[in-house]
């Protein structure tokens, strides 16, 4: 999960490190648990890489899985983490600040407490409970860990509310909301309705949490108009769920208006030819691709869960739909199909909002200022 650049948290970390190094003259190192595209890209940019085998603080739900999670954390603390401490001491390595990129790892807490190093924790998820996973450590233990950090960064108001107000894990005065940053590309002349039909797309790994089924069900309701639109499903095929979608599409005779594109590394080129983005996930902490849609002059139909309503302004940069309400989704898609001028109008406003609020430069500046505040105390 933390080694490859097909993960939003990993992409955000890499972009932040690169910007910190190039724009802020910060000497950056990264610690990860294995080799992957992240470590490869970091080395290409001259970022020091440390590899340490260890286990994340998350597990599947259930008593047996939870017990196995505790065993793995015990192994972390008596073997893996101590091995890294010895490496730091033997090589006389010094850190001014540790930035833990996800609450699903506790090695940053371990190192900062041992060496009394400043520590910032990036809160990038809603506890992961929506994906059938849970944190191994109970809230009471995490609450004590957060007491020893210098600051927490929540990537949205939704995440802030989850950790500060609902679970009461993080102190309000030390938790700051800083939206993820997306690289803003130069303006270009957007060509809409490529192929004569409205091109909707839903991007992300194909599994239940991303809710591609809601899009398929909306297509079924709109199949009388199937020569006027197409939904592109972009992402890795994960097996059973994907096959169930394809079976449903075939049985409902809507293969003409649903296309599986697989995982695409050239996502920016793909989005240049798309008209409307769909964000239908059960609960997203931020979701980079929502802003990437907007950056590519695309209005977004998003659901009313997680941080999506913070990013998409209803009736201005797109529409907010009730979660899992395929009837409402079909109605909103129908608006764009029958009124294509709305696509350009809302897409332009979405681009303006993305540039103003969700740029990588703004994200880096705000985090760097936080670092400076902490180090000057």
C-alpha positions in Angstrom: 0.0 0.0 0.0 2.8 2.4 0.8 5.3 1.5 -1.9 3.6 2.1 -5.1 2.4 5.3 -6.9 -1.1 3.9 -7.6 -2.2 4.9 -4.2 -3.5 8.4 -3.4 -1.7 8.7 -0.1 1.5 7.6 -1.7 1.2 10.0 -4.6 0.5 12.8 -2.2 3.6 11.9 -0.1 5.9 11.8 -3.2 4.7 15.1 -4.5 5.1 16.7 -1.1 8.6 15.4 -0.7 9.6 16.5 -4.2 8.2 20.0 -3.7 9.8 20.3 -0.2 13.2 19.4 -1.7 13.0 21.5 -4.8 11.1 24.6 -3.7 11.8 24.8 0.1 15.4 23.4 0.2 14.4 20.7 2.7 16.6 17.6 3.1 14.1 14.8 2.8 14.3 11.1 3.5 11.6 8.4 3.3 11.1 5.2 5.3 8.9 2.5 3.7 8.5 -1.2 4.2 9.5 -2.4 0.7 10.7 -1.6 -2.8 8.3 -0.2 -5.4 7.6 2.7 -7.7 7.8 5.1 -4.8 11.3 4.2 -3.9 12.3 4.1 -7.5 11.0 7.7 -8.1 12.5 9.0 -4.9 16.0 7.7 -5.8 15.7 9.3 -9.2 15.0 12.7 -7.4 17.9 12.2 -4.9 15.6 11.5 -2.0 17.2 9.2 0.6 15.3 5.9 1.0 15.2 3.6 4.0 13.7 0.2 3.7 12.4 -1.5 6.8 10.2 -4.5 6.8 7.3 -3.9 9.3 3.5 -4.4 9.6 0.8 -1.7 9.4 -1.5 -1.0 12.3 -4.6 -2.2 10.4 -6.3 -5.5 10.2 -9.4 -7.1 8.9 -12.4 -7.0 11.3 -12.9 -10.0 13.6 -11.5 -11.2 16.9 -9.0 -13.7 15.4 -7.8 -11.1 12.8 -7.4 -8.5 15.6 -5.3 -10.9 17.7 -3.1 -11.6 14.7 -2.7 -7.8 14.3 -1.5 -7.5 17.9 1.0 -10.2 17.3 2.3 -8.3 14.3 2.6 -5.1 16.2 4.5 -6.9 19.0 6.9 -8.2 16.3 7.3 -4.6 15.0 8.3 -3.3 18.4 10.7 -6.1 19.5 12.4 -6.8 16.1 11.7 -4.4 13.2 11.6 -1.0 15.0 14.6 -1.8 17.2 16.5 -2.8 14.1 15.9 0.7 12.6 16.9 2.4 15.9 20.2 0.5 15.8 20.7 1.6 12.2 20.1 5.3 13.1 22.6 5.1 16.0 25.2 3.2 14.1 25.1 5.6 11.2 24.8 8.8 13.3 21.6 9.8 11.4 19.8 13.0 12.6 16.2 14.1 11.9 14.7 17.4 12.8 11.1 16.3 12.2 9.2 13.1 11.4 6.2 13.3 9.2 4.0 10.2 9.5 2.1 9.9 6.2 -0.8 7.8 7.5 -2.4 6.9 10.8 -2.2 3.3 9.7 1.5 3.1 10.7 3.0 3.7 14.2 6.7 3.6 13.5 6.9 7.4 13.5 5.5 7.5 17.1 8.1 5.0 18.1 11.1 6.8 16.7 10.0 10.3 17.8 9.4 9.2 21.4 12.7 7.4 21.5 14.8 10.3 20.2 12.5 13.1 21.3 12.0 14.3 17.7 9.2 16.6 16.5 6.4 14.6 15.0 3.6 15.5 12.6 0.9 13.0 11.7 -1.1 13.2 8.4 -4.7 11.9 8.8 -5.6 10.6 5.4 -8.5 8.2 6.1 -11.7 7.8 8.1 -10.3 4.9 10.2 -10.5 2.7 7.1 -13.6 1.1 8.5 -15.4 1.6 5.3 -13.1 -0.8 3.5 -13.6 -3.7 5.8 -10.5 -2.8 7.8 -9.9 -1.4 11.2 -7.1 -0.1 13.3 -5.4 -2.7 15.4 -4.8 -0.3 18.4 -7.8 0.8 20.4 -8.8 4.4 20.5 -7.6 4.8 24.1 -4.0 3.8 23.1 -4.1 6.1 20.0 -5.4 8.9 22.1 -2.2 8.7 24.3 0.0 8.5 21.2 -1.5 11.7 19.8 -0.8 13.5 23.1 2.9 13.2 22.2 2.8 14.6 18.7 3.3 18.2 17.7 0.5 18.5 15.2 -2.0 16.6 13.1 -2.9 17.4 9.5 -6.4 16.5 8.4 -6.9 16.4 4.6 -10.5 17.6 4.8 -13.1 18.9 7.2 -14.7 15.4 7.1 -11.5 13.8 8.4 -11.0 16.5 11.0 -14.6 15.9 12.3 -13.9 12.2 12.4 -10.8 12.4 14.6 -11.5 15.5 16.6 -15.2 15.6 17.2 -16.5 12.0 16.7 -13.7 9.8 18.1 -12.0 12.6 20.1 -8.6 11.2 19.3 -6.8 14.5 18.4 -6.8 17.8 20.3 -8.6 20.5 18.4 -5.9 23.1 18.9 -3.2 20.9 17.3 -5.2 19.6 14.4 -5.0 21.6 11.2 -7.0 21.2 8.0 -4.8 21.2 4.9 -6.3 19.9 1.7 -4.3 17.6 -0.5 -2.5 19.3 -3.4 -2.8 18.4 -7.1 -0.4 19.6 -9.7 -2.2 22.2 -11.8 -1.4 21.9 -15.5 -1.5 24.8 -18.0 -4.8 25.8 -19.5 -5.8 24.1 -22.7 -8.7 24.2 -25.1 -11.1 21.5 -23.9 -12.9 19.4 -26.5 -16.3 18.2 -25.2 -18.5 15.4 -26.5 -15.7 13.4 -28.2 -17.4 10.9 -30.5 -20.7 12.8 -30.3 -21.8 11.3 -27.0 -21.4 12.6 -23.4 -18.4 10.8 -21.9 -18.9 10.1 -18.2 -16.1 8.5 -16.3 -15.5 6.9 -12.9 -11.9 6.3 -12.0 -10.4 4.2 -9.2 -9.8 0.6 -8.2 -12.8 -1.5 -9.1 -14.2 -2.7 -5.8 -17.4 -2.3 -3.7 -16.2 0.8 -1.8 -15.8 2.8 -5.0 -19.4 1.9 -5.9 -19.2 1.5 -9.7 -22.4 -0.5 -9.3 -24.3 2.7 -8.7 -23.1 4.0 -12.1 -24.1 0.8 -13.8 -27.6 0.9 -12.3 -28.0 4.5 -13.5 -27.0 3.4 -17.0 -29.7 0.7 -16.9 -32.3 3.4 -16.1 -30.9 5.6 -19.0 -30.5 2.8 -21.6 -33.2 4.3 -23.8 -30.6 7.1 -24.4 -27.6 4.7 -24.8 -26.6 6.2 -28.1 -26.2 9.6 -26.4 -23.8 8.8 -23.6 -21.1 6.4 -22.4 -19.7 5.6 -19.0 -16.0 4.8 -18.9 -14.9 2.7 -15.9 -11.2 3.3 -15.3 -9.2 1.2 -12.8 -7.7 -2.1 -11.9 -9.9 -5.2 -12.4 -10.2 -6.8 -8.9 -11.9 -10.0 -9.9 -15.3 -11.1 -8.5 -16.9 -7.6 -8.2 -15.7 -6.6 -11.7 -17.1 -9.8 -13.1 -20.5 -9.2 -11.4 -20.6 -5.8 -13.0 -19.9 -7.2 -16.4 -22.5 -9.9 -16.0 -25.1 -7.3 -15.1 -24.1 -5.0 -18.0 -24.5 -7.9 -20.4 -27.9 -9.1 -19.0 -29.3 -5.6 -19.2 -28.0 -5.1 -22.8 -26.1 -1.8 -22.0 -22.7 -2.9 -23.3 -22.8 0.0 -25.8 -22.8 2.6 -23.0 -20.4 1.1 -20.5 -16.7 0.7 -21.2 -14.0 -0.9 -19.0 -10.7 0.9 -19.6 -8.5 -0.9 -17.0 -5.7 0.9 -15.1 -4.3 3.8 -17.1 -1.0 5.5 -16.3 -1.8 8.2 -18.8 -4.8 9.3 -16.8 -4.3 13.0 -17.7 -4.5 12.2 -21.4 -7.6 10.1 -20.8 -9.4 12.9 -18.8 -8.7 15.4 -21.6 -11.3 13.4 -23.6 -13.9 13.0 -20.8 -16.8 15.3 -20.1 -18.2 14.6 -16.6 -16.6 12.9 -13.6 -18.4 10.5 -11.2 -17.4 10.2 -7.6 -19.7 7.6 -6.0 -17.5 6.1 -3.2 -18.9 5.0 0.1 -16.8 7.5 2.0 -13.7 9.4 0.8 -11.4 11.3 3.0 -10.5 13.6 0.0 -10.1 11.6 -3.3 -7.5 13.2 -5.6 -9.3 12.2 -8.8 -12.2 14.4 -7.9 -9.9 17.5 -8.2 -8.2 15.9 -11.2 -11.7 15.8 -12.9 -12.1 19.5 -12.1 -8.6 20.4 -13.2 -9.6 18.9 -16.6 -12.7 21.2 -17.0 -15.1 18.5 -16.0 -18.1 19.0 -13.8 -18.5 16.3 -11.1 -21.5 14.3 -9.9 -20.5 13.3 -6.4 -22.3 11.6 -3.5 -23.1 13.3 -0.2 -20.6 11.3 1.9 -17.1 12.0 3.2 -15.2 15.0 1.8 -16.9 15.0 -1.6 -19.4 17.8 -0.8 -16.5 19.9 0.4 -14.8 19.7 -3.0 -17.8 19.7 -5.3 -20.1 22.7 -5.0 -23.7 21.6 -5.7 -25.3 23.3 -8.8 -22.0 25.2 -9.4 -19.2 22.8 -10.2 -21.4 19.8 -10.5 -24.1 18.1 -8.5 -24.3 16.3 -5.2 -26.3 13.0 -5.2 -27.6 10.9 -2.4 -25.3 7.9 -1.8 -26.4 4.7 -3.5 -29.4 6.5 -5.1 -29.1 5.4 -8.7 -32.5 7.0 -9.6 -31.1 10.4 -8.6 -27.8 9.7 -10.3 -29.6 8.9 -13.5 -31.6 12.1 -13.3 -28.4 14.2 -12.9 -26.7 12.4 -15.7 -29.8 13.0 -17.8 -29.4 16.8 -17.2 -25.9 16.8 -18.8 -27.0 14.5 -21.6 -29.9 16.8 -22.5 -28.2 20.1 -21.7 -24.5 19.7 -22.8 -23.9 23.4 -22.4 -24.0 22.8 -18.6 -20.8 20.7 -19.0 -18.7 23.6 -20.3 -20.2 26.1 -17.8 -19.8 23.9 -14.7 -16.5 22.5 -16.0 -15.0 26.0 -16.3 -16.0 26.8 -12.7 -14.6 23.5 -11.5 -11.3 24.3 -13.1 -11.2 27.7 -11.4 -12.0 26.1 -8.0 -9.3 23.5 -8.4 -6.6 26.0 -9.2 -7.6 28.3 -6.3 -8.1 25.8 -3.6 -6.3 22.5 -4.3 -2.9 23.2 -5.9 0.2 21.4 -4.9 1.9 24.7 -4.3 -0.7 25.8 -1.8 -0.5 22.4 0.0 3.3 22.5 0.2 3.4 26.1 1.4 0.9 25.4 4.2 2.7 22.3 5.4 6.1 24.0 5.2 4.8 26.9 7.4 3.6 24.3 9.9 7.0 22.7 10.0 8.6 26.1 10.6 6.1 26.9 13.4 6.9 23.6 15.1 10.7 23.9 14.8 10.7 27.5 16.1 9.1 26.6 19.4 
